[in-house]
């Protein structure tokens, strides 16, 4: 059935964002949002060459080791669970959040239970390199249904090109060890692949490696990092490379489409079928979540954790104040302040100009074309017809399922007396004396 993977992926995908369909300048209401939390800031036990977050340690030069205190954690959870949300979504990220250790995540659950109300829904997602996973931590994640995203860029020859530990040693074997522990404890996890110069020409190799090892829930993120002049760094990919990668990935995935979930593909189907953007890149406003740093500082997006975008601190700033801050509103509205070419592009409904990170660079404004514009166009042209067909199939399947669930109409009551040997009026096909008239 075509909807199997599509429906499962909505429960499995790590989502830190909500699509918000309104103009922030025209409302004072609190809207749903989620949190992306950096409990260890940019601290990490790996030293991946392409990591964009390691440099964020410079925001706190007087603090060599960054760890969220219990007081900050408690205040953050209390304030968030005091808002009205359909689901309270906590995303734990880094750096490497597992540096916090098991006691920290035990406190996370303790505070969520303390400040939650009967009927509240809480979701915890955690992004990790998986190298520090041990049995007690995995058992805690299983018990409280944390959903993990684990970074794995492919087989060792690919993964270990840029993903090295602090000593400059390969990390692939440690990642696999962590994944095996997660599987042993039946912890739900996805695989996150960063597409860089290490694997951008190896879409088929990476995809097949993951599938052959039983990793059926996958996410692919383009590596786009630039210098101060807006020039791509050596490990980054360009639009043409991204387009080729995505087309090859799609062609490999399509025969497996009922068994394998790829987050971006699922999100496109979600948008085509339900008209909802469930990830940032497909939305029209970037006011979708808050980043909370280890000390409680609040930012609008983890790609824009910088002093000029700081919205306050959870110890003295309410979520309502942060949400209605001009700085936050202006940040979110940049999403549709795109290049003039986007307004006449057939792809704009699918990409909405792409992520601001790929458009705002070298002190330029958001009306730049995305670095990946060419690639998104190539991919959408290549895949659109088949996505439309899949969306139509999902709609048909839903319709048929709805018909089957609909209650069967009962036969109209007859004013004529029913004889014992007449067909029973309930529609069973039995004689009245063998059915509803039994014993009369």
C-alpha positions in Angstrom: 0.0 0.0 0.0 1.5 3.3 -1.0 0.7 5.1 2.2 2.7 2.7 4.4 6.0 4.5 4.5 4.4 7.9 4.0 2.3 7.5 7.1 5.1 6.0 9.2 7.6 8.7 8.3 5.4 11.4 9.8 5.8 9.7 13.1 9.4 8.8 12.7 10.9 12.0 11.2 12.6 14.4 13.6 10.7 17.6 13.3 11.7 20.7 15.2 9.6 23.0 13.2 5.9 23.9 12.6 4.6 25.6 9.5 3.0 28.8 10.6 0.5 30.3 8.1 0.1 33.9 9.2 1.8 37.2 9.0 3.5 37.9 12.3 3.0 41.6 12.0 -0.8 41.1 12.1 -1.2 39.0 15.2 -0.5 39.1 18.9 -1.5 35.5 19.6 0.9 32.9 20.7 1.4 30.3 18.1 2.8 26.8 18.3 6.5 26.5 18.2 9.2 24.0 19.1 12.6 24.2 20.8 16.0 23.2 19.4 18.3 23.1 22.5 22.1 23.1 22.6 22.7 21.8 26.2 26.5 21.5 25.6 26.6 24.4 23.1 29.1 23.7 20.3 31.2 21.3 22.5 31.8 18.0 20.7 34.0 14.9 21.0 34.5 14.9 17.2 36.2 17.6 15.2 34.4 17.3 11.8 36.0 19.6 9.3 32.8 20.8 7.8 30.9 21.5 11.1 29.3 24.9 11.0 28.5 25.0 14.7 32.0 24.5 16.3 32.8 28.2 15.8 29.8 29.2 18.0 32.0 28.6 21.0 33.4 32.1 20.2 30.1 33.5 21.5 31.2 32.5 25.0 35.0 33.1 25.0 35.1 33.2 28.8 33.6 29.8 29.2 35.9 27.0 27.9 33.4 24.2 28.9 29.7 24.7 28.1 27.1 22.7 30.0 23.5 23.6 30.7 22.8 23.9 34.4 19.9 22.3 36.2 18.5 25.7 36.9 18.4 26.8 33.3 17.0 23.4 32.2 14.2 23.6 34.8 13.3 27.2 33.9 13.3 26.3 30.1 11.0 23.3 30.5 8.7 25.0 33.0 8.3 28.1 30.7 7.8 26.0 27.5 5.2 23.6 29.1 3.4 26.6 30.4 2.5 27.5 26.9 -0.3 25.9 24.8 1.0 23.3 22.4 -0.6 20.3 20.7 2.8 18.6 21.3 5.7 19.9 23.3 8.6 19.2 21.0 12.1 19.3 22.5 15.0 18.9 20.0 18.4 18.2 21.7 21.3 19.0 19.5 24.9 20.3 19.6 27.8 20.1 19.3 27.2 16.7 20.8 24.3 16.6 23.3 25.2 13.2 24.8 28.2 14.9 26.4 25.7 15.9 29.0 25.4 12.3 30.2 22.5 10.2 31.5 21.8 12.3 34.6 21.0 15.3 32.5 18.5 13.5 30.4 16.9 11.9 33.5 16.4 15.5 34.7 14.9 16.4 31.3 12.2 13.7 31.8 11.7 14.6 35.5 11.0 18.2 34.7 8.8 17.4 31.8 6.7 15.2 34.0 6.7 17.8 36.8 5.5 20.6 34.7 3.3 18.7 32.3 -0.5 18.4 32.7 -2.7 15.4 32.3 -3.1 14.7 28.5 0.0 16.7 27.4 1.9 15.2 24.5 5.7 15.5 24.8 8.2 14.6 22.0 11.9 14.4 22.5 14.3 14.3 19.5 18.0 14.1 19.8 20.7 14.6 17.1 23.9 12.7 17.8 27.1 11.4 16.3 26.3 8.2 18.2 29.8 7.6 19.4 29.0 8.1 23.1 25.9 5.9 23.2 26.1 3.3 25.9 23.6 0.8 27.4 22.2 2.9 30.2 21.7 6.0 27.9 20.1 3.9 25.2 17.8 2.2 27.7 16.7 5.7 28.9 16.0 6.8 25.4 13.9 3.6 24.8 12.0 3.9 28.0 10.9 7.5 27.3 10.6 7.1 23.5 13.3 9.6 22.4 13.7 9.6 18.7 17.3 9.9 17.6 18.9 11.2 14.5 22.4 9.7 14.0 25.0 11.1 11.7 26.5 8.6 9.2 27.8 9.8 5.8 28.2 6.4 4.2 30.7 3.5 4.4 34.1 4.1 6.2 35.9 5.4 3.1 33.4 8.2 2.8 32.4 8.8 6.3 35.9 9.1 7.7 37.1 11.7 5.2 35.7 14.6 7.2 34.2 13.0 10.3 37.3 12.6 12.6 37.5 12.6 16.4 39.4 15.2 18.4 42.6 13.2 18.0 42.2 13.2 14.2 41.2 9.5 14.1 38.3 8.0 12.1 34.9 7.8 13.8 33.0 5.3 11.6 33.6 2.3 13.8 32.5 4.1 16.9 29.3 5.3 15.2 28.4 1.7 14.1 29.0 0.5 17.7 26.6 3.2 19.0 24.0 2.2 16.4 24.2 -1.4 17.4 23.6 -0.5 21.0 20.5 1.5 19.9 19.2 -1.4 17.9 19.8 -3.8 20.9 17.7 -1.5 23.1 15.1 -1.0 20.3 15.6 2.8 20.3 14.0 4.5 17.3 16.5 6.3 15.1 17.0 7.9 11.7 20.2 8.3 9.8 21.3 11.8 8.8 23.7 12.1 5.9 25.6 15.3 5.3 26.2 15.6 1.5 29.7 17.1 1.1 32.5 16.7 -1.4 33.2 13.3 0.3 30.0 11.7 -1.0 28.2 14.1 -3.5 29.2 11.9 -6.4 28.3 8.7 -4.5 24.5 8.9 -4.0 23.9 5.3 -5.1 26.8 4.0 -3.0 25.6 5.8 0.2 21.9 4.9 -0.3 22.7 1.2 -0.9 25.1 1.0 2.0 22.4 2.4 4.4 19.6 0.1 3.0 21.8 -3.0 3.1 22.5 -2.3 6.7 18.8 -1.9 7.6 18.7 1.8 7.9 15.4 2.6 6.2 14.8 6.1 7.6 17.1 8.5 6.1 17.7 12.3 5.8 20.1 14.1 3.5 21.4 17.6 4.2 23.5 19.6 1.8 26.8 20.9 3.0 26.9 24.6 2.0 29.6 26.6 4.0 31.2 29.8 2.7 34.0 32.1 3.6 33.7 35.8 4.5 33.5 36.7 0.8 30.7 34.3 0.1 32.9 31.7 -1.7 32.2 28.0 -1.1 34.6 26.3 1.2 36.5 23.2 -0.3 34.2 20.6 1.3 31.0 22.3 0.3 28.9 21.4 -2.7 27.4 23.6 -5.4 23.9 23.6 -7.0 24.8 21.4 -10.0 26.3 18.8 -7.7 23.3 18.8 -5.4 20.9 18.4 -8.4 22.8 15.4 -9.7 23.0 13.8 -6.3 19.3 14.2 -5.6 18.3 12.9 -9.0 20.5 9.8 -8.6 19.2 9.3 -5.0 15.6 9.6 -6.2 16.1 7.0 -8.9 17.6 4.6 -6.5 14.9 5.1 -3.9 11.9 5.0 -6.2 11.7 1.2 -6.6 12.0 1.0 -2.7 9.5 3.8 -2.1 7.1 1.6 -0.1 9.9 0.4 2.3 12.4 3.3 2.6 11.6 6.8 4.0 13.7 9.8 2.9 12.7 12.9 4.8 12.6 15.4 2.0 10.7 13.1 -0.3 8.2 12.4 2.5 7.8 16.1 3.1 7.2 16.8 -0.6 4.4 14.2 -0.5 3.0 15.7 2.7 2.8 19.0 1.0 1.3 17.7 -2.3 -1.3 15.6 -0.4 -2.2 17.7 2.6 -1.0 21.1 1.5 1.2 21.5 4.6 4.9 22.3 4.8 6.3 20.3 7.7 9.9 21.3 7.3 11.5 24.8 7.3 12.8 24.7 3.8 9.3 24.2 2.3 7.7 26.9 4.4 7.1 30.6 3.8 8.2 32.0 7.1 11.3 31.2 9.2 9.6 32.0 12.6 9.2 28.3 13.2 11.2 27.4 16.4 13.6 28.8 18.9 17.2 27.8 19.6 18.1 27.7 23.2 21.9 27.8 24.0 23.4 26.1 27.0 23.1 29.3 29.2 19.5 30.0 28.1 20.2 32.5 25.3 17.5 32.4 22.6 18.0 32.7 18.9 15.7 32.2 15.9 17.6 29.5 14.0 20.7 27.4 14.6 22.2 28.7 11.3 21.9 32.2 12.7 23.1 31.9 16.3 24.9 35.2 16.3 24.8 38.2 18.6 22.9 40.3 16.1 20.0 37.8 16.2 19.8 37.2 19.9 16.3 37.4 21.2 16.9 37.3 25.0 17.5 34.7 27.6 14.9 32.2 29.0 15.7 33.4 32.6 14.4 36.9 31.9 12.5 36.7 28.5 9.1 35.1 28.0 8.3 33.1 24.9 5.6 35.6 24.0 8.1 38.5 24.2 10.6 36.6 22.0 7.9 35.6 19.5 6.7 39.1 19.0 10.1 40.8 19.0 10.6 42.9 15.8 14.0 41.1 15.3 12.3 37.7 15.2 9.4 38.9 13.0 11.8 40.5 10.5 14.0 37.4 10.5 11.0 35.2 9.6 9.7 37.4 6.9 13.0 37.2 5.0 11.9 33.8 3.6 9.6 35.4 1.0 11.9 38.4 0.4 13.4 36.3 -2.4 15.1 37.1 -5.7 12.8 38.4 -8.4 13.4 35.3 -10.5 11.8 33.2 -7.8 8.4 34.9 -8.3 8.2 33.6 -11.9 9.7 30.2 -11.2 7.6 27.0 -11.4 9.5 25.6 -8.5 8.8 28.3 -6.0 5.9 26.5 -4.4 8.2 23.6 -3.6 11.3 25.5 -2.3 10.1 29.0 -1.4 13.5 30.4 -2.3 15.3 27.7 -0.3 16.8 28.0 3.2 17.9 31.4 4.3 21.3 30.0 5.1 21.9 29.4 1.4 20.7 32.9 0.5 22.1 35.3 3.1 25.8 35.4 2.9 28.8 37.8 2.7 26.6 40.6 4.3 24.1 40.3 1.4 20.4 40.3 1.9 17.9 37.5 1.4 17.2 38.3 -2.2 20.2 36.3 -3.4 19.4 33.2 -5.4 20.2 30.1 -3.3 23.5 28.5 -3.9 21.5 25.4 -4.6 18.9 26.9 -6.9 20.1 25.1 -10.0 20.1 21.8 -8.2 16.6 22.2 -6.8 15.3 23.0 -10.3 17.0 20.0 -11.8 15.6 17.7 -9.1 12.1 19.0 -9.2 11.9 18.7 -13.0 13.3 15.2 -12.8 11.0 13.9 -10.0 7.8 16.1 -10.1 5.7 13.8 -12.3 6.4 10.7 -10.2 5.7 12.6 -7.0 2.4 13.8 -8.4 1.5 10.2 -9.3 2.4 9.1 -5.8 0.3 11.8 -4.3 -2.7 10.8 -6.5 -2.2 7.2 -5.4 -2.2 8.2 -1.7 -5.4 10.2 -2.2 -7.1 7.3 -3.8 -6.0 4.9 -1.1 -7.2 7.3 1.6 -10.6 7.5 -0.2 -11.0 3.7 -0.4 -10.0 3.3 3.3 -12.5 6.0 4.3 -15.2 4.2 2.3 -14.4 0.9 4.1 -14.6 2.6 7.5 -17.9 4.3 6.8 -20.8 2.6 8.6 -23.1 0.5 6.4 -26.7 2.0 6.1 -29.3 -0.1 7.8 -32.4 -1.1 5.7 -35.4 1.1 6.2 -38.0 -0.3 8.6 -40.9 -1.9 6.9 -44.5 -1.3 7.9 -45.5 -4.7 6.7 -45.4 -7.6 9.2 -42.5 -9.9 8.6 -43.3 -13.6 8.3 -41.2 -16.2 10.1 -39.9 -17.5 6.7 -39.4 -14.0 5.1 -35.8 -12.6 4.7 -34.8 -10.8 7.8 -35.0 -7.0 7.4 -31.6 -6.5 9.0 -30.0 -7.5 5.7 -28.2 -10.6 7.0 -29.6 -12.8 4.3 -31.1 -15.3 6.8 -34.8 -16.0 7.3 -36.4 -13.9 10.0 -36.9 -17.0 12.3 -33.2 -17.8 12.1 -32.1 -14.2 12.7 -33.8 -11.3 14.6 -37.0 -13.4 15.0 -35.2 -16.2 16.7 -37.0 -17.3 19.8 -40.1 -15.3 19.0 
